[in-house]
Amino acid sequence: MTRFIFITGGVVSSLGKGLASAALGALLQARGHSVRLCKLDPYLNVDPGTMSPTQHGEVFVTDDGAETDLDLGHYERFTGRPTVKADNITTGQIYTKVLSKERKGEYLGATIQVIPHITDEIKSFVMTKDGTADFVLCEIGGTVGDIECLPFLEAIRQLGNELREERSLFIHLTLLPYISTSGELKTKPTQHSVKELMSAGIRPQILLCRADRPIEIGDRKKISLFCNIPYERVIPALDASNIYEVPLTYHAEGLDDQVLACFKMEDTKPDMTVWDNIMRRINYPESEVNIAVVGKYTSLSDSYKSLNEALVHGGIANNVKVNLKYIDATTFEESNPADYLHDVHGILVPGGFGERGTEGKILSAKFARERDVPYFGICFGMQMAVIEASRNLLGLEKASSTEFGPTTEPVVGMMTEWVKDNQKEERKSDGDLGGTMRLGAYDAVLKKGSKVAQAYGSTEISERHRHRYEVNINYKDRLEQQGLIFSGMSPDGKLPEIVEYADHPWFIGVQFHPELKSKPFDPHPLFVSFIEAAVHQSRLV
């Protein structure tokens, strides 16, 4: 029997519903239960694929090629269960489905309304997970009180009635702000948030109270009294030193105990060994390394959420602390890169779109190549490394990407067709931007004896992609003559997947996004290898 847990949030956004959902999923797994997590996003976009990373954070890509909310990355990192397209839906997708059915006449002439047609579509999305796991955790994006959230709240209210208490549970995440002038935490925002949720017909059974300091017993009792929730189910959700500490702190506060109690399930003892070991390595590293992340969305760290975490995972594997130094790529267009990179032990240039900051990324690759500093180029970062080699090793001063406009030396160009699942996919330069990239998992074949083959311990891999442009294979032979080896190719040998310098301590560029598959208990091999190289570099300087 599948039990459904609905997680909502109130007072303010960015409280950490995704992290709370993922941590609860990890706790239920630790007790021997299977879990599945999904996200309902209220925004009207069909998906976040065309949204700016500085507005919405990174776009997380699944194996089956869906562009989704970054919270799905949390789900995978904490539970190890791969997410799929069917685990994320938006208002845009819901309305598109309903209007498509209306155009086809499937509603038999009925007047289309939010209730029941929109809410029924939301309910259908949730209930497709029935039978897929012991627990389905469903996170509702946005904040209670937002007009965009109303159809989703109504849908889960109906589901609560239909599933009854035996199969449904509502958890509400809320904020207790600290007012410095009075020197106390305030419970009133939480009271109002619960009142707002109850006005939508939903009574939460468990409260997760976010705070930056311990919550006194008196405050918990006040919340319990005014929100009509048992004291033991008012759970403190305090700021943690590291996100991987959250499952341990939630367990210590009794969250998983209360969830099982709500469902009248046997209280089994969880195995928290994995999370204890992770935190032990984080808290007691043997040394530390400095990694520069040279990007164009550095104003919002969530733009590179999976990347940041994958670097931490590489540090966990090597038992070192990874210090991240974010540098806006445009900085190097006016300053000497050495002024900013002289003290780093590794340089990572992540993905991105558009021409802004490209020259700074190219200069970063040049600095790393000439000074033997470990370099990791991901997607766009790989393309910039190839352009740098073309300009400075092949002497092609006009080497560029067609993404930036017409060029006589198109070292990087837009893909117009490729093969996925034995079928040809095509794209036109004037077509839609959303959902038209090379998305999802693709296989690659690695060159025997290469650094990447050694890192993976295999010559056959599958990684997730998200890009429109590709390194031009017509330059392959000339670049390899200068030492830039194409060490990973698509199975048909047409698309470059990985490049590396044979005579460099560690210089690797990949066309895919390895960070999307990294987990704290299963770090991605390329990040493990990259941080290992950075550790070696730290001992040389």
Buried (B, 14 or more C-beta within 10 A) or exposed (E): EBBBBBBBBBBEEEBBBBBBBBBBBBBBBBBEBBBBBBBBBBBEBBBBBEBEBEEBBBBBBBBBBBBBBBBBBBBBBBBBBBBBBBBBBBBBBBBEBBEEBBEEEEEEEEEEEEEBBBBBBBBEBBBEBEEEBBBBBBBBBBBBBBEBBBBBBBBBBBBBEEBEEEBBBBBBBBBBBEEEEEEEBBBEBBBBBBEBBBEBEBBBBBBBBBBEEEBEEEBBEBBBEBBEBEEBBBBBBBEBEEBBBBBBBBBEBBBBBBBBBBBEEEEEEBEBEBBEEBBEBBEEBEEBBBBBBBBBBBEBBBBBBBBBBBBBBBBBBBBBBBBBBBBBBBBBBEEEBEEBBEEBBBBBBBBBBEEBBBBBBBBBBBBBBEEBBBBBBBBBBBBBBBBBBBBBBBEBEEBBBBBBEEBEBBBBBBBEEBBBEEEEBEBEEEEEEBEBBBBBBBEBBBBEEBBBBEBBEEBEBEBBBBBBBBBBBEBBEBBBEBBBBBBBBBEEEEBBBBBBBEEBBBBBBBBBBBBBBBBBBEBBBBBBBBBBBBBBBBEEE
